[in-house]
Amino acid sequence: MDIQSLYQIYKQYSSITTDTRKIEKDSIFFALKGANFNGNAFAEKALEMGAKYVVIDEEIYKKGEDYILVDDVLKILQQLANYHRHQLRIPVIGVTGTNGKTTTKELLYAVVSQKYKAYATKGNLNNHIGVPLSLLAIDESIQLAIIEMGANHLEEIAFLCGIAEPTHGLISNVGKAHLEGFGSFEGVKKTKGELYDWLQDHKGVLFLQADNPHLKEMAAARNFTEIVTYGFSVGNDVVGKLLKADPLLQIEWHEKGSAEAHVIDTQLTGSYNTENFLAAIAVGLHFDVSVEAINRGIVGYTPTNNRSQIMKTAHNILICDYYNANATSMAAALDNIRIIEAAKKAIVLGDMFELGAESFEEHKKIVENVQSISADRKIFVGKEFFFHKYDGGEFYETTAEAKEKMQEKPITDATVLLKASRGMAFENLVELL
């Protein structure tokens, strides 16, 4: 079946799923394959559960007219998403970065949705499957879309740009993450910079944190039709600063050439999020969202995804930031706990994954960093941190072992930073705190 014909079916039954556990009535099931599963084998079940059509790529599974046979299900999903993108006459903002891209995406949505019917990537559907699914979730009523794009190897952002075709874009930052796939920090910059390449080649609008030396250098190496800058220094289109972190952030910002400063009390922790707020403000102003609406959108944003999330328990104030971790975001989280005003602090860190050959050295740097911070408890969890034991720190090889020891010696009346890669399962420690 060709794309145009499949698109006509999609227009009638636009609910797309790749998971039989999430089948909706009259949806289209795309039978994707993975290392340990074959979606074709679930096609019949999907129809039984209410799907209108199933898209398969192995003829042996075809049992009727409601089975759509294609050469490659994943490729046809990506092609369908790009075909749909061509029908959308709306701005699409591409967002990527080593850290902060999901929070930035959500802040952008919180701001622009004050004026427009907007769509933003749900959760972290930001890869070669998630981006197509995100695009196909955009209906004709949407006026502006924000598409998050993630990567763990070279040329992945270029590929995703080819599907989403962003008209605007920003990189939140570049840092040391997924080094196994990128090979080096230069590999990270090259891959994230593929968004810049797309915007340059298609006369898109760039939103640039112009005080970030890496991003500034990357932008200077290219020619853009329009750049909107934000940051901390005079001269940016949007200038801001952090006023307070105790632990929720209070920020101040103003437009270039304006003497009127705006002070906002946010529901987000992490001093590193200041520039993410400024990015959202810059985007809002570019799309003619009023200052009042911009501020309202930022004040109303509350994180719920274990990214820079504050949780108050009966015993402590928790900074839950254990959805993901890498060398750059870990250092930023430590910078934040260092400046937070609290009578008592505790730091609980878990291993950072996918750092490749640099893992030993990067974990060592974090341990050394922690030693310079004034905190009542300094707890390190995981085999990588365990290599760097020192007197005064608590080191445990597994989260289960840390949990047992923390039960024996509870943390109370403290502001507690919880930071780790998702695989460390730090949610199991929250119940103790």
Summary of the structure (lengths in Angstrom):
residues: 433
radius of gyration: 23.0
end to end distance: 55.6
largest distance: 69.5
contacts: 1539
relative contact order: 0.09
helix: 40%
strand: 22%
